């Protein structure tokens, strides 16, 4: 064989060998399971400043380092490093998603991004979409406002902020914002979509045979429950008070009624506190209120709260109403596409209420079609304002209290709830029924000229002005209209209000439960009961971890409950242990002759049994 032939033979053998190796590698890759392939591609998520603060908070609540490492998928050394830098991390004031603070990053830009995130959440809560251009314009406006506020404290040249494309991309990366429309018009009413939806809705009503009594609409709205017109002396005095927070008087209401207007569902009220001091002062039982009382740090209706309201209030009321009216057990709930309204609401309903169906309005059609937005909520706010001024008049006319004293020291959230209930009761059936005129004209009852018509809204405004003057306030109809418009502007907050919300959010992240509430728990609950409930919680977590079909959901909810609820009980037990140890150290009770000595290890056992609870939470 010649030398050339030998070379060709060797090359052929090498090619055959290479092909076999390639086929074997390809077969190995194909045989890799999806979990194994995902594991190869999986990369660890960066630990943000917010996550680091969460780790420190959980460790302070009693969770062990090994449990934290297991929950966050990190090495124990990483968790230990975070805990060693505790003071530095807690001192950081970074926007969401930031993993580290750049030393040369302007402080005002950091503040802009934090306020921008709050503004975007408000937009999302309202069901509005925002574009990249809108976000950048808002960022520049916030930057200009903050620079103007700082102008008096510095003589330096103002910083230039262009909100460029590069900044926006980095902002998205830092904050994890994904629901942004890059082009197009945002938050505008979509008239073509509204025109298309109306006949579709009527077709569904006709096909399913729904009656006006069986079709419902719900919507949320903000209410500044303790606010007077701007030009009154009460408002001007409040604005001058040190530490005044204009956002503290805000709450959210969820209203619902049927198209015939003869069934108003019990509203849901979302407030910043679960147990206000006023409720304890007046000995109010929240379960007996004519509103469903719920709390939320941002005073928002969340998806969880909405589903609670549906199952606890809406569904039972609708079923009982249909039975009393001898109507078929079928109903529809029409709502907008707000984030709090889950698309698969039927799956969240209890078994007895699966006859209720849901239907969603198209995006950005709420002002055009939503019945609750067709003067119903506006009418309620006028009636609430009239009740507010009427109460001020009654107090100043029948007691020795001045208007200033009543407003500052005696008007609280308990009185507000009573006014909300009264105002909602006074929203007439005709107003509720007429609100469906744009979407379902045939269901609107013909106006009977012989029947007593409700007072026109101009009369309500005149009543408010008259009552205001009776209590010594110079108020015009324009002032009242401006006050009513402010209630609807909570979705477009000013820079000052965004700063207040940010300050409240920061305070809520670091604050502990109220001392008086914990004292009440400590007074009525023994250490044995707390120890037993912690053990039961451990068993519940273990069962959920083993048998729940959605283990990720079970883990998240367990962690939330453990952090927000059980940590308080563990804190009480910890304080009791420290107090008992201190008492034994300072004053040791002399043992009576013949009395057996108490075992020293009996007391710490209480806390030790409960301190193991976080480990189960983290393992889930």
C-alpha positions in Angstrom: 0.0 0.0 0.0 1.4 3.4 -1.0 1.9 6.2 1.5 -1.1 8.2 0.0 -3.4 5.2 0.3 -2.3 4.7 4.0 -3.1 8.3 4.8 -6.6 8.1 3.2 -7.3 4.9 5.2 -6.3 6.5 8.5 -8.4 9.6 7.7 -11.4 7.4 7.0 -11.0 5.5 10.3 -10.7 8.8 12.2 -13.9 10.1 10.6 -15.8 7.0 11.5 -14.5 7.2 15.1 -15.5 10.9 15.3 -18.9 10.2 14.0 -19.5 7.5 16.6 -18.4 9.8 19.4 -20.7 12.6 18.1 -23.7 10.2 17.9 -23.0 8.9 21.4 -22.9 12.5 22.8 -26.1 13.4 20.9 -27.8 10.3 22.4 -26.7 11.3 25.9 -28.1 14.8 25.5 -31.4 13.5 24.1 -31.8 11.1 27.0 -31.3 13.8 29.6 -34.6 14.4 31.4 -36.1 17.9 31.5 -35.2 18.3 35.1 -31.5 17.5 34.4 -31.4 19.8 31.4 -33.0 22.6 33.4 -30.6 22.0 36.2 -27.7 22.4 33.8 -29.0 25.8 32.6 -30.2 27.0 35.9 -28.4 30.0 37.3 -28.7 31.4 40.7 -30.7 34.5 41.1 -28.8 37.5 42.5 -29.6 38.3 46.1 -31.1 41.8 46.1 -30.9 44.3 49.0 -34.6 43.6 49.7 -33.9 39.9 49.9 -31.0 40.4 52.2 -33.1 42.5 54.5 -35.7 39.7 54.4 -33.1 37.1 55.4 -32.0 39.3 58.3 -35.6 39.8 59.5 -36.3 36.1 59.4 -33.1 35.4 61.3 -34.1 37.9 63.9 -37.5 36.2 64.2 -35.8 33.0 65.1 -35.1 31.2 61.8 -31.8 29.3 61.8 -29.0 29.8 59.3 -29.3 26.3 57.9 -33.0 26.8 57.4 -32.4 30.1 55.6 -29.8 28.6 53.4 -32.2 25.8 52.4 -35.0 28.2 51.7 -33.0 30.6 49.6 -30.9 27.9 48.0 -27.6 29.3 49.2 -24.6 28.1 51.2 -24.6 28.7 54.9 -21.4 30.8 54.4 -23.4 33.2 52.2 -26.1 33.6 54.7 -23.5 34.1 57.4 -21.8 36.8 55.4 -25.2 38.6 55.0 -25.8 38.4 58.8 -22.3 39.8 59.5 -23.1 42.8 57.4 -26.4 43.3 59.1 -26.0 46.9 60.1 -24.7 48.0 56.7 -27.4 46.2 54.8 -30.2 47.6 57.0 -28.9 51.1 56.5 -29.2 50.7 52.7 -32.1 52.5 51.1 -32.2 51.0 47.7 -34.9 50.7 45.0 -36.5 47.3 44.4 -34.2 44.8 42.6 -30.9 46.6 43.3 -28.3 44.1 44.4 -25.6 46.5 45.4 -25.2 50.2 45.9 -22.9 52.0 43.5 -20.7 54.5 45.3 -21.0 57.1 42.6 -24.7 56.7 42.0 -26.6 60.0 42.8 -28.9 59.7 45.8 -31.6 61.7 44.0 -31.7 59.1 41.2 -32.1 56.3 43.7 -35.0 58.2 45.1 -36.5 58.7 41.7 -36.5 55.0 40.9 -38.1 54.2 44.3 -40.9 56.7 43.7 -41.3 55.5 40.1 -41.9 52.0 41.2 -44.7 53.1 43.6 -46.2 55.1 40.8 -46.1 52.1 38.4 -47.8 49.9 41.1 -50.6 52.4 41.4 -51.0 52.4 37.7 -51.1 48.6 37.6 -53.6 48.6 40.5 -55.9 50.8 38.4 -55.6 48.4 35.4 -53.7 51.0 33.3 -50.9 50.2 31.0 -47.8 52.4 30.7 -45.3 52.8 27.9 -41.6 53.3 28.0 -42.1 56.9 26.9 -44.6 57.6 29.7 -42.3 56.0 32.3 -39.3 58.1 31.2 -41.4 61.3 31.2 -42.6 60.5 34.7 -39.0 59.8 35.8 -37.9 63.2 34.5 -40.8 64.9 36.2 -39.9 63.2 39.5 -36.3 64.1 39.2 -37.1 67.7 38.5 -39.4 67.9 41.5 -36.9 66.4 43.9 -34.1 68.7 42.6 -36.4 71.7 43.1 -37.1 70.6 46.7 -33.3 70.4 47.3 -32.5 73.7 45.6 -32.7 75.6 48.8 -30.2 73.4 50.6 -27.5 73.4 48.0 -25.8 76.0 45.7 -24.4 73.4 43.3 -25.5 73.1 39.7 -28.6 70.9 39.2 -28.0 67.4 38.0 -29.0 66.6 34.4 -31.2 63.5 34.0 -32.3 62.6 30.5 -34.0 59.3 31.2 -32.3 57.7 28.3 -32.9 54.3 26.7 -29.9 53.0 28.5 -31.1 54.2 31.9 -34.5 52.6 31.2 -33.0 49.2 30.3 -30.9 49.3 33.4 -33.9 50.3 35.5 -35.9 47.4 34.1 -33.0 45.0 35.0 -32.7 46.4 38.5 -36.4 46.5 39.4 -37.6 43.4 37.5 -40.2 45.4 35.7 -41.6 43.4 32.7 -45.2 44.7 32.1 -44.3 47.7 30.1 -45.6 48.5 26.7 -42.7 49.8 24.6 -44.8 51.7 22.0 -48.3 53.0 21.7 -50.7 55.1 23.8 -51.1 54.2 27.4 -54.0 54.6 29.8 -56.4 55.9 27.2 -60.0 54.9 26.8 -60.4 52.4 24.0 -63.6 53.4 22.3 -63.4 50.8 19.5 -63.0 48.0 22.0 -66.0 49.4 24.0 -68.2 49.5 20.9 -67.2 45.9 20.1 -67.7 44.6 23.6 -71.2 46.0 24.2 -73.0 43.7 21.6 -70.9 40.7 22.8 -72.1 41.3 26.3 -75.7 41.5 25.2 -75.3 38.3 23.2 -74.1 36.4 26.3 -77.0 37.8 28.3 -79.5 36.7 25.7 -77.9 33.3 25.1 -77.7 32.5 28.9 -81.0 34.1 29.7 -79.7 36.4 32.4 -82.2 38.8 34.0 -81.1 42.2 35.4 -81.5 40.8 38.9 -78.8 38.1 38.0 -76.1 40.4 36.6 -73.7 42.2 38.9 -70.9 44.7 38.6 -68.1 45.5 41.1 -65.4 48.1 41.3 -62.9 49.5 43.7 -62.4 53.2 44.6 -60.2 55.2 46.9 -61.6 57.5 49.6 -59.8 60.1 51.6 -62.1 59.7 54.6 -60.7 62.6 56.7 -60.3 65.4 54.3 -61.8 68.9 54.0 -61.7 71.4 51.1 -58.2 72.9 50.8 -59.2 76.5 51.6 -60.7 75.6 55.1 -58.7 76.4 58.2 -58.7 72.8 59.3 -56.8 71.7 56.1 -54.4 74.6 56.3 -53.6 73.9 60.0 -53.1 70.2 59.3 -50.6 70.9 56.5 -48.5 73.0 58.9 -48.3 70.3 61.5 -44.8 68.7 61.8 -44.8 65.2 60.5 -48.2 65.6 58.8 -48.8 62.7 56.3 -51.6 63.5 53.8 -51.8 59.8 52.7 -52.7 58.5 56.2 -56.4 59.2 55.7 -56.8 57.0 52.6 -58.7 53.7 52.4 -60.1 51.6 49.5 -63.7 50.5 49.1 -65.1 47.7 46.9 -68.7 48.2 45.8 -71.1 45.8 44.0 -74.7 45.8 43.0 -76.9 44.1 40.4 -78.3 45.7 37.2 -81.8 46.0 38.6 -80.4 48.0 41.5 -82.4 46.2 44.2 -79.5 44.3 45.7 -76.4 46.1 47.1 -73.7 43.8 48.3 -71.9 44.4 51.6 -68.8 46.5 50.6 -65.3 45.6 51.5 -63.1 48.2 53.2 -59.3 47.9 53.1 -57.5 50.0 55.7 -53.9 50.2 56.7 -54.5 48.7 60.2 -56.1 45.4 61.1 -57.0 46.6 64.6 -57.3 50.4 64.8 -57.1 51.9 68.3 -60.6 53.5 67.7 -62.1 50.0 67.4 -60.7 49.1 70.9 -61.8 52.4 72.3 -65.4 52.0 71.1 -65.4 48.2 71.6 -66.3 47.5 68.0 -66.6 43.9 66.8 -65.3 43.8 63.3 -67.4 40.7 62.5 -70.6 42.7 63.1 -69.7 45.6 60.9 -71.7 46.2 57.7 -68.5 46.2 55.7 -66.0 43.4 55.3 -63.0 44.8 57.1 -59.6 43.9 55.8 -56.1 45.4 56.1 -53.3 45.9 53.7 -50.0 47.8 54.1 -50.6 49.7 50.8 -54.4 50.0 51.3 -55.0 48.0 48.1 -57.5 45.3 47.2 -55.3 42.3 46.4 -56.3 39.1 44.6 -56.4 37.2 47.9 -58.7 39.8 49.5 -60.9 39.9 46.5 -61.4 36.2 46.5 -62.2 36.3 50.2 -64.8 38.9 49.6 -66.3 36.8 46.8 -66.6 33.7 48.8 -67.5 35.2 52.2 -69.8 38.0 51.1 -70.8 38.1 47.4 -71.6 34.4 46.8 -73.8 33.8 49.9 -75.7 37.1 49.4 -76.4 36.4 45.7 -77.5 32.8 46.4 -79.9 33.9 49.2 -81.3 36.7 47.1 -82.0 34.4 44.2 -83.7 31.9 46.5 -85.8 34.6 48.1 -86.8 36.0 44.7 -87.5 32.4 43.4 -85.1 33.0 40.5 -82.9 30.3 38.8 -79.5 29.8 40.5 -77.3 31.5 37.9 -75.6 34.8 38.0 -72.8 36.8 36.3 -70.2 39.1 37.9 -68.9 41.7 35.4 -65.6 43.4 36.3 -62.7 45.2 34.8 -59.2 43.6 34.3 -57.6 45.0 37.5 -54.8 42.9 38.9 -56.9 42.0 41.9 -59.5 40.3 39.8 -58.3 36.8 38.9 -59.0 35.6 35.4 -59.9 32.1 36.7 -62.3 33.3 39.4 -64.7 30.3 38.9 -62.0 28.0 40.0 -61.7 30.0 43.3 -65.3 29.7 44.2 -66.6 27.3 46.8 -68.5 24.3 45.7 -71.9 25.7 46.6 -71.4 28.8 44.4 -70.1 27.3 41.2 -73.3 28.6 39.4 -71.8 32.1 39.4 -69.8 33.0 36.2 -67.5 36.0 35.6 -67.0 38.2 32.6 -64.3 40.9 32.1 -64.5 44.3 30.4 -61.8 44.9 27.8 -58.7 46.9 29.0 -59.1 50.7 29.1 -62.9 50.7 28.7 -63.8 51.2 32.4 -64.7 55.0 32.0 -66.9 54.1 29.0 -68.8 51.0 30.1 -68.3 50.1 33.7 -71.6 50.7 35.5 -70.1 51.5 38.8 -68.1 54.3 37.1 -71.3 55.8 35.6 -72.0 58.2 38.5 -72.6 55.4 41.1 -69.3 55.9 42.9 -69.4 59.6 42.4 -72.9 59.7 43.9 -71.7 57.7 46.9 -68.8 60.2 47.5 -71.1 63.1 47.5 -73.4 61.4 49.9 -70.5 60.5 52.2 -69.3 64.2 52.1 -72.7 65.3 53.1 -72.8 62.9 56.0 -69.4 64.1 57.1 -70.5 67.8 57.2 -73.8 66.8 58.8 -71.9 65.0 61.6 -69.7 68.0 62.2 -72.8 70.2 62.4 -74.5 67.8 64.9 -71.5 67.7 67.2 -70.8 71.4 67.3 -74.6 72.1 67.7 -75.4 69.6 70.5 -72.1 69.4 72.4 -69.5 71.7 73.9 -66.9 70.5 71.4 -65.5 73.0 68.8 -65.1 71.9 65.2 -61.3 71.9 65.6 -61.5 69.7 68.7 -63.9 67.3 67.2 -61.9 67.0 63.9 -58.5 66.5 65.6 -59.5 64.4 68.6 -62.9 62.7 68.2 -63.4 62.0 64.5 -61.9 58.6 63.9 -62.1 55.6 61.6 -65.0 54.1 63.6 -67.2 57.1 62.8 -66.0 57.0 59.2 -67.3 53.4 58.8 -70.7 54.5 60.1 -70.8 57.3 57.5 -69.7 54.9 54.7 -72.6 52.6 55.5 -75.1 55.4 55.7 -73.9 56.9 52.4 -74.0 53.5 50.6 -77.5 52.9 51.9 -78.6 56.2 50.4 -77.4 55.4 46.9 -80.8 54.9 45.3 -82.0 51.9 43.2 -82.6 54.3 40.3 -79.0 55.4 40.3 -77.8 51.8 40.4 -80.1 50.8 37.6 -79.5 53.8 35.4 -75.7 53.1 35.5 -76.3 50.3 33.0 -77.7 52.6 30.3 -74.5 52.5 28.1 -73.9 48.8 28.3 -77.5 47.3 28.7 -80.1 50.0 27.8 -83.0 47.6 27.8 -82.6 46.7 31.5 -83.0 50.4 32.6 -86.4 51.0 34.0 -88.6 53.6 32.5 -88.8 56.7 34.7 -92.2 57.1 36.3 -93.0 60.8 36.4 -95.5 60.2 39.1 -93.1 58.5 41.4 -91.0 60.5 43.9 -87.6 61.1 42.2 -84.4 61.2 44.2 -82.9 64.5 45.0 -80.7 65.8 42.1 -77.0 65.9 42.7 -77.1 69.7 42.7 -79.2 69.5 45.8 -76.7 67.3 47.5 -73.9 69.8 46.7 -76.0 72.7 48.0 -76.7 70.8 51.2 -72.9 70.3 51.7 -72.3 74.0 51.2 -75.1 75.0 53.5 -73.9 72.6 56.3 -70.3 73.9 55.9 -71.4 77.5 56.4 -73.5 76.4 59.4 -70.3 75.2 61.1 -68.3 78.3 60.2 -66.5 77.2 57.0 -66.5 79.4 53.9 -67.0 76.8 51.2 -68.3 77.1 47.7 -69.7 74.5 45.3 -66.5 74.6 43.4 -64.5 73.8 46.6 -66.7 70.7 47.2 -66.3 69.6 43.6 -62.5 70.0 43.9 -62.6 67.9 47.1 -64.6 65.1 45.3 -62.2 65.1 42.4 -59.3 64.5 44.8 -60.8 61.2 45.8 -60.4 60.0 42.1 -56.8 61.3 41.9 -55.4 58.7 44.2 -54.3 56.7 41.1 -52.2 59.7 39.9 -50.2 60.7 42.9 -48.1 63.8 43.2 -44.4 63.6 44.0 -45.1 64.7 47.6 -47.7 61.9 48.1 -45.3 59.3 46.5 -42.6 60.4 49.0 -45.1 59.9 51.8 -46.1 56.4 50.6 -42.4 55.5 50.3 -41.7 56.7 53.8 -44.7 54.7 55.1 -43.5 51.6 53.3 -40.0 51.9 54.7 -41.5 52.3 58.2 -43.7 49.2 57.8 -40.8 47.1 56.7 -38.9 47.8 59.9 -41.7 48.2 62.5 -42.7 45.5 64.9 -46.3 44.6 66.0 -47.9 47.2 68.3 -46.9 46.7 71.9 -50.5 47.0 73.2 -51.6 44.2 70.9 -48.8 41.9 72.0 -49.5 42.8 75.6 -53.1 41.7 75.0 -51.9 38.4 73.6 -49.5 37.9 76.5 -52.3 38.6 79.0 -54.7 36.0 77.6 -52.5 33.3 76.1 -50.2 31.1 78.2 -46.8 29.8 77.2 -48.2 26.3 77.0 -50.8 27.3 74.5 -48.3 29.1 72.4 -46.0 26.1 72.5 -48.8 23.8 71.4 -49.9 26.1 68.5 -46.3 26.2 67.2 -46.2 22.4 67.2 -49.5 22.2 65.4 -48.3 24.8 62.9 -45.2 22.6 62.3 -47.5 19.6 61.6 -49.6 21.6 59.2 -46.6 22.7 57.2 -45.2 19.2 57.1 -48.5 17.8 55.8 -48.8 20.6 53.2 -45.2 20.0 52.0 -45.9 16.3 51.5 -49.4 16.3 50.0 -50.2 19.7 48.4 -50.2 19.4 44.5 -48.7 22.9 44.1 -45.6 22.7 46.4 -44.4 26.1 45.4 -47.7 27.7 46.4 -47.7 25.8 49.7 -44.2 27.0 50.4 -44.8 30.6 49.6 -48.0 30.8 51.7 -46.4 28.9 54.6 -43.5 31.3 54.6 -45.8 34.3 54.5 -47.9 33.0 57.3 -44.8 32.0 59.3 -43.2 35.5 58.9 -46.3 37.6 59.5 -48.2 35.6 62.1 -46.1 32.9 63.8 -43.0 35.1 64.3 -45.1 37.3 66.6 -45.8 34.3 68.9 -42.2 33.2 68.8 -41.2 36.8 69.8 -43.5 36.7 72.8 -42.0 33.4 73.9 -38.5 34.7 73.4 -39.3 37.7 75.6 -40.8 35.5 78.3 -37.7 33.3 78.3 -35.5 36.4 78.7 -37.7 37.8 81.4 -37.7 34.6 83.3 -34.0 34.2 83.0 -33.5 37.8 84.3 -36.0 37.3 87.1 -34.1 34.2 88.3 -30.8 36.1 88.1 -32.0 39.2 90.0 -34.3 37.7 92.5 -34.1 34.0 93.2 -36.9 32.7 95.3 -35.7 30.9 98.3 -36.6 27.3 98.4 -38.8 26.2 101.3 -37.5 23.5 103.4 -38.7 20.1 102.2 -39.8 21.5 98.8 -38.2 19.8 95.8 -36.0 22.1 93.6 -37.5 23.1 90.3 -35.7 21.8 87.3 -33.7 24.6 85.6 -34.3 23.3 82.1 -38.0 23.4 82.3 -38.5 27.0 81.3 -36.4 27.2 78.2 -38.1 24.1 76.9 -41.1 26.3 75.9 -39.2 28.4 73.5 -37.0 25.6 72.2 -40.1 23.7 71.1 -41.4 26.7 69.2 -38.0 27.8 67.8 -38.0 24.8 65.6 -41.1 26.0 63.8 -39.2 28.2 61.3 -37.2 25.2 60.2 -40.3 23.6 58.8 -41.3 26.8 57.1 -38.0 27.1 55.3 -38.0 23.5 54.4 -41.3 23.9 52.6 
